[in-house]
C-alpha cells in the first residue's frame, strides 16, 4: 500500500475502522453480563504475506508476496466485524475488502514476469453459541459461511517480448465450523483464539482460518487486541484455481454497547 493508504488504514483501525480472517469470529466478545441483547463493533487492520499459486486459463503463476510487498502494493482495504447477541447466542458478520496489484517473477524461461491484480471481498456470517462459561474463561462454537467475491487479472510478459492477459470474475460460498475463546489472565490482560475450517468440497476443497493473540481491556466497553492470523483457500473451478495462504499480524479495536 502507498504511504497514505497505510496511514489511512491505521487511522481507521484505531479510530473507527478487514483480516480477513476472522472471520470475526476473530475478536471474541466478553462474557455476557445478563440475558439481554448486546452489540459490538470490531474494526481491525491486517498486514499480510501471501504464499501459493493462482491459475487463470492458460496462465499460472506462483504467488510469494511479503508483508513489505503488501504494504507497497495494497491500493485499498477495509476490515471489520459487527455482531449482535442475546444471552448465549450471537450472530456476526466479518468483512474484508482488499484491492491489490503485484509484479511476480516469471522464471526467465518462457515468461520474464507476471502482473497480478485482484479485488476481493471475504464476507463471513456466523451463528455462535456460548458452550463454556466460567469467571475467567469462555468458549463459543459457531457455524457459518465464507463468501468470496473475486475479480482477478493475470498478465504474462514473454521473455521474447509481448504479453498475454487473462481475467476472471467469480464468487462462491463455503460452509465453515469453528471455535473461539478468551481467557482472562488478569483484570486487564486476556488471551484470545479463533479457528475455523470448511469448504468440504462444496465449492472449495478447503478453507480455514486461525487467530491467536493477546489483548488489553481499556475500560468496560473498549478493548484492543494484537495477534497473528492465517487464512487459507484451496479453490478450483474450470480453468480458474486459487491455492493461497494469507498470514500476518492483526491489530483490532472492539467496542461493546
ABEGO torsion letter per residue (X at the ends): XBAAAAAAAAAAAAAAXXXAXXXOAABBBBBBABABBBBBBBBBBBBBBBBEBBBBEABBBBBBBBAAAAAAABABBBBBBBBBBBEABBBBBBBBBBBBBBBBBAGGAABABBBBBBBBBBBBBBBBBBABBBAABBBBBBBBBBBBBBBBBBBBBBAAEEBBBBBBBBBBBBBBBBBBBBBBABAABBBBBBBBBBGGGAABABBBBBBBBBBBBABAABBBBBBBBBBBBBBBBEABBBBBBBBEBBBBBBBBX
